[in-house]
Amino acid sequence: MSDSEEELGSLDDFGEDERSKPPLFEPAFLRKTRMETGFRRTMRTCLQKLREAMLHHRWRDAAKYMYSYFQALEDTTLSNVLHHKEIILKCGAEILHHFPNAQMEDYNNFYQQMKLLGVSNYLMISLEHVFHLLINGHIEDAKHHLSLAESWRYGRLGQSHTSKLIQAYRGLLDYISWCDIKMSHSENGDADVAASMGEQNHYAKSTMSLKEILKIPGVWDPFVLSYVEMLEYYNHHTEALGVLNNYAYDDSFPANPNAHVYLYRHLKKYRAPESILRWTLKFLQMLVPSHELMLEYCSLLLQTDAEEDVGQALEVSLEMLDYGCWKNNTDAWNCLKAIIAKLKLQSNWKAIVSEKMASRKAWWPAFHFTILQANKDFTDNPDLMDVKASMSGVLCPDMNRSNVGKLTNRKKRKATLKKAHKKTPTKSLKMGLKSRRRRF
């Protein structure tokens, strides 16, 4: 046994049975082979003990194994070295996160060392370092490291997308500085010329950086919201609307429900025509039929005089109630009741309801209109039970309602008894005492 293996064995003094240890997945480059060298065997053993210590939250032992595992960077195979660097980065950051008494200086030293080791991943490691600084409130340090990453160059090594991301986060931090200056202006009243110039400077740098990231297809919600807020503040409403429209409707971007939500709220804020609002919510409904804004969509559809819009509102409402999150929501059922009331003004309303419910007849009664559910609604929300009871006959006219009728009658009797108890409390009290005596 080599000296390194003896050192690793001395650290693992817990005496656990091998059969009690959970199976650990080993990367292909660290699996035992017939021609395995002593160096490779030592690194494989070290990684096994490292992962086992992390799995059992023995962070001090894990830190010792990690210190030994740095020797894996001496591997002569380039592909293996890249894997070793990735393991050291991920495991080292996790150990530091859980290590007792770890200081910010320890994080800075670790990430700085990893940047020097991983030239091909320099920008991603820098970005991860910045995230850690931001989480711990070190905004100025994060700005400094982002500036260094922006100016980093290494020959012809291309990391264009990552550099754009670095630039975008730099713009986001400039937006935070812009917000701080704006807030200080509102608190102190009139601002001086220097402060106004600082605000304009942060605005210019932030918008320039954020505009670049929005040219790349992706999900950029916080960047879009920050960009739009600054544009609105300086009354660039047309440009802000263009940004939100492009973010929502550009086919090169992935489908993102939030993009349509942001656009709808912006249009509603500036009193856009209802036809445009309905069009925006129509796209959102196709992506997320259970979204809370569907209640507003139904309300907008009911405000028109077109018969097809009432049928569309019925479809939207039924699709909402297909989801369990709306099952016991009184607003959703009241919305459906209002739609049915307006639909009944049409002569063919029964045919429309039957068409919309054709695919739901097999499972809606068991999902919404059971005796167990009626009992629960009666206890928790009697108003909801009344609405659902009035809708059950319209939506599911063929449903067996004998048991529901018995339940309703029983509840009516209970309500009558409660009223009688309120009118003659003394007599009810005597009857209750007599019944208790009979039991004993």
VEXDREN-2710 file (C-alpha; in Angstrom, 1 decimal):
% VEXDREN-2710
k/r/px/py/pz
1/MET/0.0/0.0/0.0
2/SER/1.3/3.5/-0.9
3/ASP/1.8/6.4/1.5
4/SER/-1.3/8.2/0.0
5/GLU/-3.5/5.1/0.5
6/GLU/-2.3/4.7/4.1
7/GLU/-3.1/8.4/4.8
8/LEU/-6.6/7.9/3.3
9/GLY/-7.1/4.8/5.3
10/SER/-6.2/6.6/8.6
11/LEU/-8.9/9.2/7.9
12/ASP/-11.6/6.6/7.6
13/ASP/-11.7/5.3/11.1
14/PHE/-15.5/4.8/11.4
15/GLY/-15.4/1.0/11.0
16/GLU/-18.5/0.8/8.8
17/ASP/-19.4/-2.5/7.3
18/GLU/-18.8/-2.5/3.5
19/ARG/-22.3/-4.0/3.0
20/SER/-23.9/-1.2/4.9
21/LYS/-22.5/1.5/2.6
22/PRO/-24.8/2.8/-0.1
23/PRO/-23.7/2.1/-3.7
24/LEU/-21.9/5.0/-5.3
25/PHE/-21.8/5.7/-9.0
26/GLU/-18.3/5.9/-10.4
27/PRO/-17.4/7.8/-13.5
28/ALA/-16.1/5.7/-16.4
29/PHE/-12.7/7.2/-16.2
30/LEU/-12.3/6.2/-12.5
31/ARG/-13.6/2.6/-12.8
32/LYS/-11.2/-0.2/-11.9
33/THR/-9.3/-1.6/-14.8
34/ARG/-7.0/-4.6/-15.3
35/MET/-4.0/-2.4/-16.0
36/GLU/-4.7/0.2/-13.3
37/THR/-1.7/2.1/-12.0
38/GLY/-1.1/2.9/-8.4
39/PHE/-1.8/6.6/-9.0
40/ARG/-5.2/5.9/-10.6
41/ARG/-6.1/3.4/-7.8
42/THR/-5.2/6.0/-5.2
43/MET/-7.4/8.7/-6.8
44/ARG/-10.3/6.3/-7.2
45/THR/-10.1/5.3/-3.5
46/CYS/-9.9/9.0/-2.6
47/LEU/-12.9/9.9/-4.6
48/GLN/-14.9/7.1/-3.1
49/LYS/-14.1/8.2/0.4
50/LEU/-14.7/11.8/-0.5
51/ARG/-18.2/11.1/-1.8
52/GLU/-19.0/8.8/1.1
53/ALA/-18.0/11.5/3.6
54/MET/-20.2/14.1/1.8
55/LEU/-23.1/11.7/1.6
56/HIS/-22.9/11.3/5.4
57/HIS/-22.3/15.0/6.0
58/ARG/-18.9/14.5/7.5
59/TRP/-17.6/17.8/6.1
60/ARG/-14.3/17.9/8.0
61/ASP/-13.3/14.5/6.6
62/ALA/-14.5/15.5/3.2
63/ALA/-12.3/18.6/3.3
64/LYS/-9.3/16.4/4.1
65/TYR/-10.1/14.0/1.2
66/MET/-10.5/17.0/-1.1
67/TYR/-7.1/18.3/-0.2
68/SER/-5.6/14.9/-1.2
69/TYR/-7.7/14.7/-4.3
70/PHE/-6.0/17.8/-5.7
71/GLN/-3.2/15.4/-6.7
72/ALA/-5.5/14.1/-9.4
73/LEU/-4.6/17.1/-11.5
74/GLU/-1.3/15.5/-12.2
75/ASP/-3.0/12.9/-14.4
76/THR/-1.3/12.8/-17.8
77/THR/-4.6/12.2/-19.7
78/LEU/-6.1/15.6/-20.7
79/SER/-9.7/14.4/-20.7
80/ASN/-9.3/12.9/-17.2
81/VAL/-7.9/16.2/-16.0
82/LEU/-11.0/18.1/-17.2
83/HIS/-13.2/15.6/-15.3
84/HIS/-11.0/16.1/-12.2
85/LYS/-11.4/19.9/-12.4
86/GLU/-15.1/19.6/-12.6
87/ILE/-15.3/17.3/-9.6
88/ILE/-13.0/19.6/-7.5
89/LEU/-15.1/22.6/-8.4
90/LYS/-18.5/21.1/-7.6
91/CYS/-17.5/19.1/-4.5
92/GLY/-15.2/21.9/-3.2
93/ALA/-18.0/24.5/-3.4
94/GLU/-20.4/22.1/-1.6
95/ILE/-17.9/21.4/1.1
96/LEU/-17.2/25.1/1.7
97/HIS/-20.9/25.8/1.8
98/HIS/-21.4/23.3/4.7
99/PHE/-18.0/23.6/6.3
100/PRO/-18.2/25.2/9.8
101/ASN/-16.7/28.6/10.3
102/ALA/-16.0/29.0/6.5
103/GLN/-15.1/32.7/5.8
104/MET/-15.7/34.7/2.6
105/GLU/-11.9/34.8/2.1
106/ASP/-11.9/31.0/1.8
107/TYR/-14.5/31.2/-1.0
108/ASN/-12.6/33.9/-2.8
109/ASN/-9.3/31.9/-2.6
110/PHE/-11.0/28.7/-3.8
111/TYR/-12.7/30.3/-6.8
112/GLN/-9.6/32.2/-7.7
113/GLN/-7.6/29.0/-7.7
114/MET/-10.3/27.3/-9.8
115/LYS/-10.2/30.1/-12.3
116/LEU/-6.5/29.6/-12.8
117/LEU/-6.9/25.9/-13.2
118/GLY/-9.9/26.0/-15.6
119/VAL/-9.1/28.4/-18.4
120/SER/-11.7/26.9/-20.7
121/ASN/-14.4/27.5/-18.0
122/TYR/-13.0/30.8/-16.6
123/LEU/-16.1/32.8/-17.3
124/MET/-18.5/30.3/-15.9
125/ILE/-16.4/29.9/-12.7
126/SER/-16.3/33.7/-12.5
127/LEU/-20.1/33.9/-12.8
128/GLU/-20.5/31.3/-10.1
129/HIS/-18.2/33.3/-7.9
130/VAL/-20.3/36.4/-8.5
131/PHE/-23.5/34.5/-7.6
132/HIS/-22.0/33.6/-4.3
133/LEU/-21.0/37.2/-3.6
134/LEU/-24.4/38.5/-4.5
135/ILE/-26.2/35.9/-2.2
136/ASN/-24.0/37.2/0.7
137/GLY/-24.7/40.9/-0.1
138/HIS/-21.2/41.8/-1.5
139/ILE/-22.5/43.8/-4.5
140/GLU/-19.5/45.9/-5.0
141/ASP/-17.1/42.9/-5.0
142/ALA/-19.5/41.2/-7.5
143/LYS/-19.2/44.2/-9.8
144/HIS/-15.5/44.1/-9.6
145/HIS/-15.3/40.5/-10.5
146/LEU/-17.8/40.9/-13.3
147/SER/-15.6/43.8/-14.7
148/LEU/-12.6/41.5/-14.6
149/ALA/-14.5/38.8/-16.4
150/GLU/-15.7/41.2/-19.1
151/SER/-12.2/42.2/-19.9
152/TRP/-10.8/38.6/-19.8
153/ARG/-9.3/37.3/-23.0
154/TYR/-7.4/34.1/-23.7
155/GLY/-6.2/33.8/-27.3
156/ARG/-8.8/32.6/-29.7
157/LEU/-10.7/30.7/-27.1
158/GLY/-14.4/31.6/-27.8
159/GLN/-17.0/31.9/-25.0
160/SER/-19.3/34.4/-26.7
161/HIS/-22.5/33.3/-25.0
162/THR/-21.0/33.3/-21.6
163/SER/-19.4/36.7/-22.2
164/LYS/-22.9/38.0/-23.1
165/LEU/-24.2/36.6/-19.9
166/ILE/-21.4/38.2/-17.9
167/GLN/-22.3/41.5/-19.6
168/ALA/-26.0/41.0/-18.8
169/TYR/-25.4/40.5/-15.1
170/ARG/-23.1/43.5/-15.2
171/GLY/-26.1/45.5/-16.5
172/LEU/-28.3/44.0/-13.8
173/LEU/-26.0/45.3/-11.1
174/ASP/-25.9/48.7/-12.8
175/TYR/-29.7/48.6/-12.7
176/ILE/-29.5/48.0/-8.9
177/SER/-27.2/51.0/-8.5
178/TRP/-29.7/53.0/-10.6
179/CYS/-32.5/52.0/-8.3
180/ASP/-30.5/53.0/-5.2
181/ILE/-29.8/56.4/-6.7
182/LYS/-33.4/56.9/-7.8
183/MET/-34.7/55.9/-4.3
184/SER/-32.3/58.4/-2.6
185/HIS/-33.6/61.1/-5.0
186/SER/-37.2/60.4/-4.0
187/GLU/-36.3/60.5/-0.3
188/ASN/-34.2/63.6/-0.4
189/GLY/-36.3/65.6/-2.8
190/ASP/-34.6/67.5/-5.5
191/ALA/-31.3/65.9/-6.6
192/ASP/-28.1/67.7/-7.4
193/VAL/-26.5/67.7/-10.9
194/ALA/-23.8/65.1/-9.9
195/ALA/-26.4/62.6/-8.6
196/SER/-28.5/63.1/-11.8
197/MET/-25.5/62.4/-13.9
198/GLY/-24.7/59.3/-11.9
199/GLU/-28.3/58.1/-12.4
200/GLN/-28.1/58.7/-16.2
201/ASN/-24.7/57.0/-16.4
202/HIS/-26.0/53.8/-14.7
203/TYR/-29.1/53.9/-16.9
204/ALA/-27.0/54.1/-20.1
205/LYS/-24.6/51.3/-19.1
206/SER/-27.4/49.0/-17.9
207/THR/-29.6/49.4/-20.9
208/MET/-26.7/48.9/-23.3
209/SER/-25.8/45.6/-21.5
210/LEU/-29.4/44.3/-21.2
211/LYS/-30.2/45.1/-24.8
212/GLU/-27.5/42.7/-25.9
213/ILE/-28.7/39.8/-23.9
214/LEU/-32.2/40.1/-25.3
215/LYS/-30.9/39.4/-28.8
216/ILE/-30.1/35.8/-27.7
217/PRO/-33.1/33.5/-27.5
218/GLY/-33.7/32.4/-23.9
219/VAL/-35.7/33.0/-20.7
220/TRP/-34.5/36.4/-19.5
221/ASP/-37.3/37.4/-17.1
222/PRO/-35.4/39.5/-14.5
223/PHE/-33.4/41.3/-17.3
224/VAL/-36.5/42.1/-19.2
225/LEU/-38.3/43.5/-16.2
226/SER/-35.4/45.6/-15.2
227/TYR/-35.0/47.0/-18.8
228/VAL/-38.7/47.8/-19.1
229/GLU/-38.8/49.5/-15.7
230/MET/-36.0/51.9/-16.7
231/LEU/-37.6/52.6/-20.1
232/GLU/-40.9/53.4/-18.5
233/TYR/-39.3/55.7/-15.9
234/TYR/-37.9/57.9/-18.8
235/ASN/-41.3/57.7/-20.7
236/HIS/-39.9/55.5/-23.5
237/HIS/-43.2/53.6/-23.6
238/THR/-43.1/52.6/-27.3
239/GLU/-39.7/51.0/-26.8
240/ALA/-40.8/49.2/-23.7
241/LEU/-43.8/47.8/-25.5
242/GLY/-41.6/46.7/-28.3
243/VAL/-39.3/44.8/-25.9
244/LEU/-42.2/43.0/-24.3
245/ASN/-43.9/42.2/-27.6
246/ASN/-40.7/40.7/-29.0
247/TYR/-40.1/38.7/-25.8
248/ALA/-43.6/37.2/-26.0
249/TYR/-44.1/36.6/-29.7
250/ASP/-40.6/36.0/-31.2
251/ASP/-40.7/32.4/-32.4
252/SER/-36.9/32.0/-31.8
253/PHE/-37.5/32.3/-28.1
254/PRO/-38.7/29.4/-26.0
255/ALA/-42.4/29.3/-25.0
256/ASN/-42.6/31.4/-21.8
257/PRO/-45.9/32.1/-20.0
258/ASN/-44.3/34.9/-18.0
259/ALA/-43.6/36.8/-21.2
260/HIS/-47.3/37.0/-21.9
261/VAL/-48.1/37.9/-18.3
262/TYR/-45.7/40.8/-18.4
263/LEU/-47.1/42.0/-21.7
264/TYR/-50.7/41.8/-20.4
265/ARG/-49.9/43.7/-17.2
266/HIS/-48.1/46.4/-19.2
267/LEU/-51.0/46.8/-21.7
268/LYS/-53.6/46.8/-18.9
269/LYS/-51.5/49.5/-17.0
270/TYR/-51.7/51.8/-20.0
271/ARG/-55.3/51.1/-20.8
272/ALA/-54.9/49.2/-24.0
273/PRO/-58.1/48.2/-26.0
274/GLU/-59.9/45.2/-24.7
275/SER/-59.4/43.3/-28.0
276/ILE/-55.7/43.5/-27.5
277/LEU/-56.0/42.3/-23.9
278/ARG/-58.1/39.4/-25.0
279/TRP/-55.6/38.5/-27.7
280/THR/-52.7/38.5/-25.2
281/LEU/-54.6/36.3/-22.7
282/LYS/-55.6/33.9/-25.5
283/PHE/-51.9/33.1/-26.0
284/LEU/-51.4/32.7/-22.3
285/GLN/-54.4/30.4/-22.1
286/MET/-52.9/28.1/-24.7
287/LEU/-49.7/27.8/-22.6
288/VAL/-51.2/27.6/-19.1
289/PRO/-55.0/26.9/-19.1
290/SER/-55.0/27.0/-15.2
291/HIS/-53.4/30.4/-14.9
292/GLU/-55.1/32.8/-12.5
293/LEU/-55.5/35.4/-15.2
294/MET/-58.0/33.2/-16.9
295/LEU/-60.6/34.6/-14.6
296/GLU/-59.9/38.0/-16.1
297/TYR/-59.9/36.5/-19.6
298/CYS/-63.4/35.1/-19.0
299/SER/-64.6/38.5/-17.7
300/LEU/-63.3/40.2/-20.9
301/LEU/-65.0/37.6/-23.1
302/LEU/-68.3/38.2/-21.3
303/GLN/-68.1/41.9/-21.9
304/THR/-68.5/41.4/-25.7
305/ASP/-71.7/40.9/-27.6
306/ALA/-70.4/38.1/-29.8
307/GLU/-72.0/34.7/-29.1
308/GLU/-68.8/32.8/-30.0
309/ASP/-67.0/34.7/-27.2
310/VAL/-69.4/33.3/-24.6
311/GLY/-68.7/29.8/-25.9
312/GLN/-65.0/30.6/-25.7
313/ALA/-65.4/31.8/-22.1
314/LEU/-67.2/28.5/-21.2
315/GLU/-64.3/26.5/-22.7
316/VAL/-61.8/28.6/-20.8
317/SER/-63.7/28.2/-17.5
318/LEU/-64.1/24.5/-17.9
319/GLU/-60.4/24.0/-18.6
320/MET/-59.6/25.9/-15.5
321/LEU/-61.8/23.6/-13.4
322/ASP/-60.2/20.6/-15.0
323/TYR/-57.2/21.3/-12.6
324/GLY/-57.3/20.4/-9.0
325/CYS/-56.0/23.8/-7.9
326/TRP/-59.3/25.4/-8.9
327/LYS/-61.6/22.6/-7.7
328/ASN/-62.6/24.4/-4.4
329/ASN/-62.3/28.0/-5.6
330/THR/-65.5/29.9/-5.2
331/ASP/-64.5/32.6/-7.7
332/ALA/-63.9/30.0/-10.5
333/TRP/-67.3/28.5/-9.9
334/ASN/-69.1/31.8/-9.7
335/CYS/-67.4/32.7/-13.0
336/LEU/-68.8/29.5/-14.6
337/LYS/-72.2/30.4/-13.2
338/ALA/-72.1/33.8/-14.8
339/ILE/-71.1/32.3/-18.1
340/ILE/-73.9/29.8/-18.0
341/ALA/-76.4/32.6/-17.2
342/LYS/-75.3/34.6/-20.2
343/LEU/-75.2/31.5/-22.4
344/LYS/-78.8/30.7/-21.6
345/LEU/-79.8/33.8/-23.5
346/GLN/-79.0/31.8/-26.6
347/SER/-81.5/29.3/-28.0
348/ASN/-78.9/26.6/-28.6
349/TRP/-77.2/26.9/-25.2
350/LYS/-77.8/23.2/-24.3
351/ALA/-76.1/22.0/-27.4
352/ILE/-73.1/24.2/-26.7
353/VAL/-72.8/22.9/-23.1
354/SER/-73.2/19.4/-24.3
355/GLU/-70.5/19.8/-26.8
356/LYS/-68.0/21.3/-24.3
357/MET/-68.8/18.6/-21.7
358/ALA/-68.7/15.6/-24.1
359/SER/-65.1/14.8/-23.3
360/ARG/-65.7/15.4/-19.5
361/LYS/-68.8/13.3/-18.8
362/ALA/-66.8/10.2/-17.9
363/TRP/-64.8/11.9/-15.1
364/TRP/-66.2/15.3/-14.1
365/PRO/-69.0/13.9/-11.8
366/ALA/-66.5/11.8/-9.8
367/PHE/-64.1/14.8/-9.7
368/HIS/-66.5/17.5/-8.7
369/PHE/-69.9/16.2/-7.7
370/THR/-69.6/13.4/-5.2
371/ILE/-71.3/13.1/-1.8
372/LEU/-68.0/13.2/0.0
373/GLN/-67.1/16.4/-1.8
374/ALA/-70.5/17.9/-1.1
375/ASN/-70.1/17.1/2.6
376/LYS/-66.7/18.8/2.7
377/ASP/-68.0/21.9/0.8
378/PHE/-71.0/22.1/3.2
379/THR/-68.6/22.1/6.2
380/ASP/-65.9/24.4/4.7
381/ASN/-67.8/26.6/2.3
382/PRO/-71.6/26.4/2.0
383/ASP/-71.7/29.1/-0.7
384/LEU/-69.4/27.0/-2.9
385/MET/-71.7/24.0/-2.4
386/ASP/-74.7/26.0/-3.5
387/VAL/-73.0/27.1/-6.7
388/LYS/-71.8/23.6/-7.5
389/ALA/-75.2/22.1/-6.9
390/SER/-76.8/24.6/-9.3
391/MET/-74.1/23.8/-11.9
392/SER/-74.2/20.0/-11.6
393/GLY/-77.7/19.7/-13.2
394/VAL/-76.6/21.9/-16.1
395/LEU/-73.3/20.4/-16.8
396/CYS/-74.1/16.8/-16.0
397/PRO/-77.9/16.3/-16.5
398/ASP/-77.6/12.5/-16.8
399/MET/-75.8/12.1/-13.4
400/ASN/-77.4/10.0/-10.8
401/ARG/-78.6/12.5/-8.2
402/SER/-80.6/10.3/-5.8
403/ASN/-77.9/10.2/-3.2
404/VAL/-77.2/13.9/-3.6
405/GLY/-80.9/14.6/-3.1
406/LYS/-80.9/12.6/0.1
407/LEU/-77.9/14.5/1.3
408/THR/-79.5/17.8/0.5
409/ASN/-82.6/16.9/2.3
410/ARG/-80.6/15.8/5.3
411/LYS/-78.8/19.1/5.4
412/LYS/-82.1/21.0/5.1
413/ARG/-83.3/19.1/8.2
414/LYS/-80.1/20.0/10.1
415/ALA/-80.6/23.6/9.2
416/THR/-84.2/23.5/10.4
417/LEU/-83.1/21.9/13.7
418/LYS/-80.5/24.7/14.2
419/LYS/-83.2/27.3/13.7
420/ALA/-85.5/25.6/16.2
421/HIS/-82.6/25.4/18.7
422/LYS/-82.1/29.2/18.4
423/LYS/-85.8/29.9/19.0
424/THR/-86.3/27.6/22.0
425/PRO/-82.9/27.2/23.7
426/THR/-84.3/26.1/27.1
427/LYS/-86.5/23.3/25.6
428/SER/-83.6/22.1/23.5
429/LEU/-81.3/22.1/26.5
430/LYS/-83.9/19.9/28.5
431/MET/-84.2/17.5/25.6
432/GLY/-80.5/17.2/25.4
433/LEU/-80.2/16.4/29.1
434/LYS/-82.9/13.7/28.8
435/SER/-81.1/12.1/26.0
436/ARG/-77.9/12.0/28.0
437/ARG/-79.6/10.5/31.0
438/ARG/-81.0/7.7/28.7
439/ARG/-77.5/6.9/27.5
440/PHE/-76.3/6.5/31.1
END
